[in-house]
Amino acid sequence: MKEDLMQNWNVRASVFYDCAPDIFHPISEEEKHKFFMRLSEDYGQFRAILSNSNGEEATRFTKKEGDKYEVLNNRPALIVSGTSWT
């Protein structure tokens, strides 16, 4: 865009790169599972297709068996998109 502004409009521009703060990082499988469990309370799309009676907690994306958290291989795609007006 900087080059386009200069070539087509004779406008000198500076580029400022937007970097997320350190608090934004990939979350653990446990955090993912807890997040999807909370979403599944209000949104049926996040609930597990099959329910287990063996004490397993499950969503469409993750499961917990005992102390082990796992992201499911057959989970659907989830796209999150932010909108920026800058």
C-alpha atoms as a printed R data frame, in Angstrom:
   type eleno elety resid chain resno       x       y      z
1  ATOM     1    CA   MET     A     1   0.000   0.000  0.000
2  ATOM     2    CA   LYS     A     2   2.895   2.333  0.792
3  ATOM     3    CA   GLU     A     3   4.238   1.929 -2.743
4  ATOM     4    CA   ASP     A     4   0.783   2.329 -4.282
5  ATOM     5    CA   LEU     A     5   0.213   5.576 -2.396
6  ATOM     6    CA   MET     A     6   3.542   6.942 -3.620
7  ATOM     7    CA   GLN     A     7   3.201   5.805 -7.245
8  ATOM     8    CA   ASN     A     8  -0.446   6.689 -7.795
9  ATOM     9    CA   TRP     A     9  -1.029   9.591 -5.434
10 ATOM    10    CA   ASN     A    10   2.444  10.955 -4.681
11 ATOM    11    CA   VAL     A    11   1.772  10.468 -0.978
12 ATOM    12    CA   ARG     A    12   4.647   9.504  1.312
13 ATOM    13    CA   ALA     A    13   3.464   7.044  3.939
14 ATOM    14    CA   SER     A    14   5.001   5.258  6.909
15 ATOM    15    CA   VAL     A    15   4.282   1.656  7.810
16 ATOM    16    CA   PHE     A    16   3.494   0.745 11.410
17 ATOM    17    CA   TYR     A    17   3.279  -2.978 12.093
18 ATOM    18    CA   ASP     A    18   0.606  -4.138 14.514
19 ATOM    19    CA   CYS     A    19   1.853  -6.758 16.969
20 ATOM    20    CA   ALA     A    20  -0.278  -8.487 19.567
21 ATOM    21    CA   PRO     A    21   0.780  -8.211 23.225
22 ATOM    22    CA   ASP     A    22   2.402 -11.209 24.902
23 ATOM    23    CA   ILE     A    23  -0.871 -12.122 26.649
24 ATOM    24    CA   PHE     A    24  -2.077 -13.462 23.293
25 ATOM    25    CA   HIS     A    25  -0.641 -16.929 22.776
26 ATOM    26    CA   PRO     A    26  -1.818 -20.390 21.757
27 ATOM    27    CA   ILE     A    27  -3.892 -21.949 24.527
28 ATOM    28    CA   SER     A    28  -3.392 -25.425 25.971
29 ATOM    29    CA   GLU     A    29  -5.618 -28.373 25.133
30 ATOM    30    CA   GLU     A    30  -7.120 -28.084 28.625
31 ATOM    31    CA   GLU     A    31  -7.969 -24.409 28.052
32 ATOM    32    CA   LYS     A    32  -9.452 -25.232 24.633
33 ATOM    33    CA   HIS     A    33 -11.612 -27.952 26.161
34 ATOM    34    CA   LYS     A    34 -12.881 -25.704 28.960
35 ATOM    35    CA   PHE     A    35 -13.623 -22.946 26.440
36 ATOM    36    CA   PHE     A    36 -15.622 -25.285 24.187
37 ATOM    37    CA   MET     A    37 -17.441 -26.749 27.208
38 ATOM    38    CA   ARG     A    38 -18.583 -23.229 28.160
39 ATOM    39    CA   LEU     A    39 -19.701 -22.528 24.590
40 ATOM    40    CA   SER     A    40 -21.576 -25.835 24.431
41 ATOM    41    CA   GLU     A    41 -23.775 -24.753 27.349
42 ATOM    42    CA   ASP     A    42 -25.366 -22.051 25.186
43 ATOM    43    CA   TYR     A    43 -24.702 -23.228 21.631
44 ATOM    44    CA   GLY     A    44 -25.684 -26.726 20.574
45 ATOM    45    CA   GLN     A    45 -23.257 -26.662 17.650
46 ATOM    46    CA   PHE     A    46 -20.401 -27.108 20.142
47 ATOM    47    CA   ARG     A    47 -21.900 -30.125 21.924
48 ATOM    48    CA   ALA     A    48 -20.584 -33.617 21.275
49 ATOM    49    CA   ILE     A    49 -22.492 -35.597 18.655
50 ATOM    50    CA   LEU     A    50 -22.417 -38.765 20.757
51 ATOM    51    CA   SER     A    51 -22.631 -38.707 24.528
52 ATOM    52    CA   ASN     A    52 -20.570 -41.109 26.596
53 ATOM    53    CA   SER     A    53 -21.637 -42.527 29.921
54 ATOM    54    CA   ASN     A    54 -18.109 -43.565 30.930
55 ATOM    55    CA   GLY     A    55 -17.303 -40.225 32.559
56 ATOM    56    CA   GLU     A    56 -15.773 -38.670 29.463
57 ATOM    57    CA   GLU     A    57 -16.433 -34.977 28.886
58 ATOM    58    CA   ALA     A    58 -16.687 -34.153 25.208
59 ATOM    59    CA   THR     A    59 -17.482 -31.355 22.799
60 ATOM    60    CA   ARG     A    60 -17.455 -31.376 18.981
61 ATOM    61    CA   PHE     A    61 -13.821 -30.255 19.163
62 ATOM    62    CA   THR     A    62 -12.250 -31.740 22.295
63 ATOM    63    CA   LYS     A    63 -12.603 -34.415 24.932
64 ATOM    64    CA   LYS     A    64 -11.382 -35.118 28.439
65 ATOM    65    CA   GLU     A    65 -10.744 -38.657 29.667
66 ATOM    66    CA   GLY     A    66  -9.547 -38.741 33.253
67 ATOM    67    CA   ASP     A    67  -6.771 -36.144 33.456
68 ATOM    68    CA   LYS     A    68  -6.033 -36.155 29.723
69 ATOM    69    CA   TYR     A    69  -7.336 -33.494 27.335
70 ATOM    70    CA   GLU     A    70  -7.395 -34.130 23.607
71 ATOM    71    CA   VAL     A    71  -8.295 -32.191 20.477
72 ATOM    72    CA   LEU     A    72 -10.413 -34.442 18.245
73 ATOM    73    CA   ASN     A    73  -9.044 -35.448 14.853
74 ATOM    74    CA   ASN     A    74 -12.521 -35.457 13.289
75 ATOM    75    CA   ARG     A    75 -13.507 -32.015 14.578
76 ATOM    76    CA   PRO     A    76 -15.147 -29.569 12.163
77 ATOM    77    CA   ALA     A    77 -13.330 -26.471 10.960
78 ATOM    78    CA   LEU     A    78 -13.819 -23.375 13.089
79 ATOM    79    CA   ILE     A    79 -13.115 -20.007 11.505
80 ATOM    80    CA   VAL     A    80 -12.836 -16.904 13.663
81 ATOM    81    CA   SER     A    81 -12.520 -13.624 11.833
82 ATOM    82    CA   GLY     A    82 -11.889 -10.201 13.260
83 ATOM    83    CA   THR     A    83 -12.892  -6.991 11.540
84 ATOM    84    CA   SER     A    84 -10.651  -3.960 11.601
85 ATOM    85    CA   TRP     A    85 -11.595  -0.519 10.371
86 ATOM    86    CA   THR     A    86  -8.045   0.817 10.506
